[in-house]
Structures are given as C-alpha cells and as structure tokens.
Amino acid sequence: MTNARTGPLNLITDVPGLRVGNASDATLKSGVTVLTAGAPFTAGVHVMGGAPGTRETDLLAPDRTVQQVDALVLSGGSAFGLDAASGVADALRAAGRGYAVGDVRVPIVPAAILFDLLNGGDKAWDRNPYRDLGAAALAGAGPQFDLGSTGAGTGALTATLKGGLGSASVRLPGGYTVGALVAVNALGSATVAGGPHFWAAPFEMGREFGGLGPAQTFGEVHLPPTKMGDGGNTTIAIVATDAALTQAQCTRMATAAHDGMARALLPSHTPMDGDLVFAASTAARAMARPERDMLLLGHAAANCLTRAIARAVYLARPVPGDVTPCWIQRFGT
C-alpha cells in the first residue's frame, strides 16, 4: 500500500458518514460501543472464534432478503450484553429509522458481545443495564470518540494486560478510505513475551502505539501466555469502507480482516474466544477495478485491524479495582 496514510482522525469515522458512540459504567466495569450512519449501510460478518455471542448475524449472509443495517453494536456483558442492541433498536425506531414493513419500521441492529463478567466490576444488577447503555451509546454517536478503557472495551482484558477499545484508518492511493474498530478482550496477548513490544509493530503508522518497533527476541512463541481459566475472552471488531460493496463483498472483507487479528494477538481464534469481524460499506465510491480493489480493501482492513488492536491495549488506563495492569503502568511514562 505505497503512499497510504491514515485518515485525519485515525479512526473508523474517517470513512465519511459513519458515527461511533460509547457508553460505559465504571461500577459495572463494562460498556457498549455503537457504529451507525445517517442512512442504512451494507454489512457482512465472519466468525472465526469458537465461542461467539451474537444477534442478527444470520441476516448478514449474502443470500438474505435484507441487505442493509441501521447500526452495529459491540458490547461487554456476555449474553446479557446482547440487550444493548434492543436499546439501540428502540431509539432508532423512535427516530423513524428501520426496515419498512407496511407502516411499521424495524431497525436492523446486529450485535456481538465479549465476556467481561469476571473483571472486578459489580455485576449484581437487578435489571439488565445493557439496554440503557446501548441507547446512551447511540445518543452520543459522532465522528470523534475516545479509545482505550471505554465503551465495549471498558472492562476488557488480555492474557497479560488490560484490553480496550481501539480504532485506526487508512486512505488508499485510489481514494478509498478503510477503517477498523475493535474491542480487545483476548485469550492471548498483544505484546511479545510479556514485554512492551506489540506483535502489531511492523504495521504501525507513525507512533500510534508508542513507536517501539518490533521486538528483537520472541520468547516461547510456541507456548505463549494466555488467560486460560475463568477470565473469559473474545475480540470483536468492525471494519468499514466507503467503497461500494455488496453484502457478499463485505463478507469477503470481514474474512480478510481476520488476518489482522492473527497478526496482533497470539494466539487468536481459539475455541475459548468468540472472535468476530463485521464489515460495513457506505457505498459512496464505485469500485473502478473490482477484483484488484477487493484485494486492496481486504489487505487494508486487515492492517487497520492489526493497528487498532495494539492501540486498544496501548491506550487502556487504570481504574480502581482492576485485576490486570495496563500497558502504560508497566511500560509507559
């Protein structure tokens, strides 16, 4: 990707028209992140983890009747977090959004969740909090949003460090913009051999996650540290572009983007992770050379996801009651 550069915000919202909102509960140590736009957009999905938790992902198969969605939701809370999509759907319906069925509007809101129920937060709720968190995240959606310990990444953990919410973007020489958004709660580790260097280092643009460069030694890469046991896992992501993609092409871009997860987290796609990637297209730019452009878009999506994962861990911040340290605590200044 010669001459590629980040978008002005280095966020998924560098794809024109997209908006992202976060909502967090510090006591719960959990939260929700919502991606939406001013109009429905095409979406696909690909799941490679062995323990996914999802809502309406079957609808994203290329042969399904509904081809577009109104929002995508990433949430903590394990299965309880799927209720975040209900809060988003309620708010969208109140705003007149949704798939028209007669005089009824049905918002299409696929969602994915990660497991953060054992991260030190107070989970003894009387009423599921995720519906309200979903509505709050949608209400706060805009072009700029925070990264690190916020939204769906609020209580996320990796094998050795706190996880978090990350994002990155790239503008390709052909004019397309590609971005990634990710909540990192992996069984594996984003850093090499318990040190400060990120597996994602070869793909870093500028100093977006510290500029340390690649590690010089790699330790026991055949038996890396993991959080096997009761911690719970899953990395969930969205990649997006302004290139005009069909639902089948979105699915192909989501599939390619999983390479980025494997480059940034070791191990990834395990039986104990629910690793999933959504892909979204705003269809603002027609593809001039579809076969070549799809190759470049998939490659760019994978690279953006790699970088976004490292940024999520790099930007996580400590809060009282943490059960795992942050990168900044162990290696930063």
C-alpha positions in Angstrom: 0.0 0.0 0.0 2.6 2.5 -1.2 1.7 6.1 -0.2 -1.1 5.0 2.0 -1.7 7.3 5.0 -4.0 7.5 8.0 -7.2 9.5 7.8 -7.3 12.8 9.7 -8.7 11.2 12.9 -7.1 7.8 12.5 -10.5 6.4 13.5 -13.1 4.3 11.6 -15.1 7.5 11.3 -12.7 8.7 8.7 -15.0 6.7 6.5 -17.4 9.6 5.6 -20.8 9.3 7.1 -20.0 6.9 9.9 -20.5 7.8 13.5 -19.5 6.0 16.7 -20.7 6.3 20.3 -19.5 4.8 23.6 -21.3 4.3 26.9 -19.6 3.0 30.0 -20.4 2.1 33.6 -17.4 2.4 35.9 -19.1 0.4 38.7 -20.0 -2.4 36.3 -16.6 -2.2 34.5 -18.4 -2.7 31.2 -19.9 -0.8 28.4 -21.2 -0.6 24.8 -20.0 0.8 21.5 -22.3 1.6 18.6 -21.4 2.3 15.0 -24.2 3.9 12.9 -24.7 6.3 10.0 -27.3 8.8 8.7 -28.7 6.1 6.3 -28.7 2.3 6.2 -25.5 0.7 5.1 -24.4 -2.7 3.7 -22.8 -5.1 6.1 -21.4 -8.6 6.3 -19.8 -10.7 9.1 -17.3 -13.5 9.5 -16.8 -15.5 12.8 -13.6 -17.5 13.5 -13.7 -17.8 17.3 -15.2 -21.0 18.9 -17.4 -19.2 21.4 -19.3 -16.3 19.7 -22.3 -14.4 21.2 -24.3 -12.6 18.5 -27.6 -11.1 17.5 -29.0 -11.0 13.9 -25.8 -12.1 12.3 -27.6 -14.7 10.2 -29.3 -11.8 8.5 -26.0 -10.7 7.1 -25.5 -13.8 4.9 -25.3 -12.7 1.2 -28.5 -14.7 0.3 -30.7 -13.0 2.9 -33.6 -10.6 2.0 -32.4 -7.6 4.0 -29.1 -6.3 2.6 -28.6 -3.2 4.9 -28.4 -2.4 8.6 -29.0 0.7 10.7 -26.3 0.1 13.3 -23.8 -2.4 14.6 -23.2 -3.0 18.3 -20.2 -4.2 20.2 -20.9 -4.9 23.9 -19.5 -6.3 27.1 -21.6 -8.3 29.4 -21.5 -11.7 27.6 -25.1 -12.9 26.7 -26.6 -10.1 28.9 -24.9 -7.6 26.6 -26.9 -8.6 23.6 -29.7 -6.5 25.2 -27.7 -3.4 24.2 -29.0 -3.9 20.6 -32.6 -3.6 21.9 -31.8 -0.2 23.4 -30.3 0.9 20.1 -33.2 -0.5 18.1 -35.8 1.2 20.3 -34.1 4.6 19.9 -33.7 4.2 16.1 -37.4 3.2 15.8 -38.4 6.3 17.8 -36.3 8.4 15.2 -38.2 6.8 12.3 -35.4 4.5 11.3 -35.7 0.9 10.2 -36.7 -1.6 7.5 -40.2 -0.7 6.3 -42.8 -3.4 6.7 -46.1 -1.8 5.8 -46.4 1.2 8.2 -44.0 -0.3 10.7 -40.3 0.3 10.9 -38.0 -2.4 12.2 -34.4 -1.3 12.8 -31.8 -3.8 11.8 -29.1 -3.9 14.5 -26.7 -6.9 14.5 -24.6 -7.2 17.6 -21.7 -9.1 19.1 -20.6 -9.5 22.7 -17.5 -10.2 24.8 -17.2 -11.8 28.2 -16.2 -9.3 30.9 -18.2 -10.7 33.8 -15.2 -11.6 36.0 -13.1 -8.4 35.7 -13.7 -7.0 39.1 -16.8 -5.0 38.4 -20.1 -5.2 40.3 -22.3 -7.4 38.2 -25.1 -7.9 40.8 -27.7 -5.8 38.9 -31.4 -6.1 39.5 -32.2 -5.0 36.0 -30.1 -5.7 32.9 -28.1 -2.4 32.3 -27.1 -3.0 28.7 -30.3 -1.8 27.1 -29.8 1.7 28.6 -26.1 1.6 27.8 -26.9 0.8 24.1 -29.3 3.7 23.9 -26.8 6.0 25.5 -24.0 5.0 23.1 -26.2 5.6 20.1 -27.3 9.1 21.5 -23.6 10.0 21.8 -22.5 8.8 18.4 -20.4 11.2 16.4 -17.2 11.4 14.2 -14.9 11.7 17.3 -14.8 9.2 20.1 -12.5 8.0 22.8 -10.3 4.9 22.8 -8.8 2.7 25.5 -10.9 1.9 28.6 -14.2 3.0 27.3 -17.3 1.6 25.5 -17.2 -2.1 24.8 -13.5 -2.1 25.9 -14.2 -0.7 29.4 -13.6 -3.9 31.2 -11.7 -5.9 28.5 -8.6 -7.9 29.4 -5.9 -9.8 27.5 -3.6 -12.5 28.8 -1.1 -10.1 30.3 -2.6 -6.5 30.2 -5.8 -4.7 30.1 -7.5 -4.7 26.7 -9.7 -1.9 25.5 -11.3 -0.2 22.5 -9.2 0.6 19.5 -9.6 2.2 16.1 -7.4 3.0 13.1 -7.9 4.1 9.5 -6.0 4.4 6.2 -6.5 6.3 3.0 -5.5 4.3 -0.1 -3.9 5.9 -3.1 -7.0 5.0 -5.2 -9.1 7.3 -3.0 -10.9 4.7 -0.8 -10.9 5.0 3.0 -10.8 2.0 5.2 -11.1 1.9 9.0 -11.3 -0.6 11.9 -13.0 -0.5 15.3 -12.3 -3.2 17.9 -12.9 -4.3 21.5 -10.0 -6.4 22.6 -10.7 -9.0 25.2 -8.4 -11.8 24.0 -7.4 -15.1 25.5 -3.9 -14.3 24.1 -1.5 -11.4 24.3 -1.0 -8.3 22.2 2.6 -8.0 23.3 5.7 -10.2 22.9 7.0 -12.4 25.7 5.4 -10.3 28.4 7.4 -7.2 27.3 6.3 -3.8 25.9 6.7 -4.6 22.1 3.5 -5.2 20.2 3.1 -8.1 17.8 1.5 -5.4 15.5 4.7 -3.3 15.4 5.6 -4.0 11.7 2.2 -2.4 10.7 2.4 0.7 12.9 1.9 4.1 11.2 3.8 6.9 12.9 3.9 6.4 16.7 0.2 5.5 17.1 1.0 2.9 19.8 4.4 4.1 21.1 6.8 3.7 18.1 8.9 1.0 19.9 9.3 -1.1 16.7 9.4 -4.9 16.6 10.8 -7.0 19.5 14.3 -8.4 19.0 13.5 -11.7 20.6 10.2 -13.5 20.7 10.4 -15.9 23.7 8.3 -19.1 23.7 6.1 -18.3 20.8 5.0 -21.9 20.6 3.6 -21.7 24.1 2.5 -18.0 24.6 0.8 -16.7 27.8 -2.9 -17.0 27.8 -5.7 -16.3 30.3 -7.0 -19.9 30.4 -9.4 -20.3 33.3 -12.3 -18.2 34.4 -11.3 -14.9 32.8 -13.5 -15.1 29.7 -12.5 -13.8 26.3 -13.4 -12.6 22.8 -12.2 -9.9 20.4 -15.0 -8.3 18.4 -14.4 -5.8 15.5 -15.9 -3.8 12.7 -14.0 -2.9 9.5 -15.6 -0.3 7.2 -15.0 1.4 3.8 -16.6 4.0 1.5 -16.1 1.7 -1.4 -19.4 0.4 -2.9 -19.5 -3.3 -1.8 -22.3 -5.8 -2.0 -23.1 -7.9 1.1 -21.0 -10.8 -0.4 -18.1 -8.4 -0.8 -18.5 -7.1 2.7 -18.4 -10.7 4.0 -15.1 -11.2 2.0 -13.6 -8.1 3.5 -14.6 -9.3 7.0 -12.9 -12.6 6.3 -9.7 -11.0 5.1 -9.7 -8.7 8.2 -9.3 -11.7 10.5 -5.7 -11.8 9.3 -5.2 -8.6 11.2 -6.4 -10.2 14.4 -4.0 -13.1 14.0 -1.1 -10.7 13.4 -1.8 -8.6 16.6 -2.9 -11.3 19.1 -1.1 -14.5 19.9 -3.0 -16.9 20.0 -6.2 -15.8 18.3 -9.4 -17.5 17.0 -9.2 -20.1 19.8 -12.0 -22.4 21.0 -12.4 -20.1 24.0 -12.7 -16.8 22.0 -15.7 -15.7 20.1 -13.6 -13.7 17.6 -15.8 -11.9 15.1 -15.5 -9.2 12.4 -18.3 -7.2 10.9 -17.7 -5.3 7.7 -19.6 -2.2 6.6 -19.8 -0.3 3.3 -21.3 3.2 2.9 -21.1 2.7 -0.9 -20.0 6.2 -1.6 -17.4 5.3 -4.1 -17.8 2.9 -7.0 -15.0 0.4 -7.5 -13.1 1.1 -10.7 -11.4 -2.4 -10.8 -13.4 -4.7 -8.5 -11.1 -7.7 -8.4 -8.0 -5.6 -7.7 -9.8 -3.2 -5.4 -11.2 -6.0 -3.3 -7.7 -7.4 -2.8 -6.5 -4.0 -1.6 -9.5 -3.4 0.6 -9.2 -6.7 2.3 -5.5 -6.1 2.9 -6.1 -2.6 4.2 -8.9 -3.8 6.5 -6.5 -6.5 8.0 -3.8 -3.9 8.5 -6.1 -1.4 10.1 -7.5 -4.1 12.5 -3.9 -5.0 13.5 -3.1 -1.4 14.3 -6.4 -0.9 16.1 -5.8 -3.8 18.4 -2.5 -2.5 19.5 -3.9 1.0 20.0 -6.6 -0.5 22.3 -4.1 -2.0 24.6 -1.7 0.9 24.4 -4.4 3.4 25.3 -6.0 1.4 28.2 -5.9 3.3 31.5 -6.0 2.0 35.1 -9.0 2.4 37.4 -9.6 1.3 41.0 -10.4 -2.4 41.3 -8.5 -3.5 38.2 -7.5 -7.2 38.2 -4.9 -6.7 35.4 -2.4 -3.9 34.8 -2.3 -1.6 31.8 0.4 -1.2 29.3 1.0 2.3 30.5 1.5 1.2 34.1 4.1 -1.5 33.2 6.0 0.1 30.3 4.9 3.7 29.8 5.8 7.1 31.2 
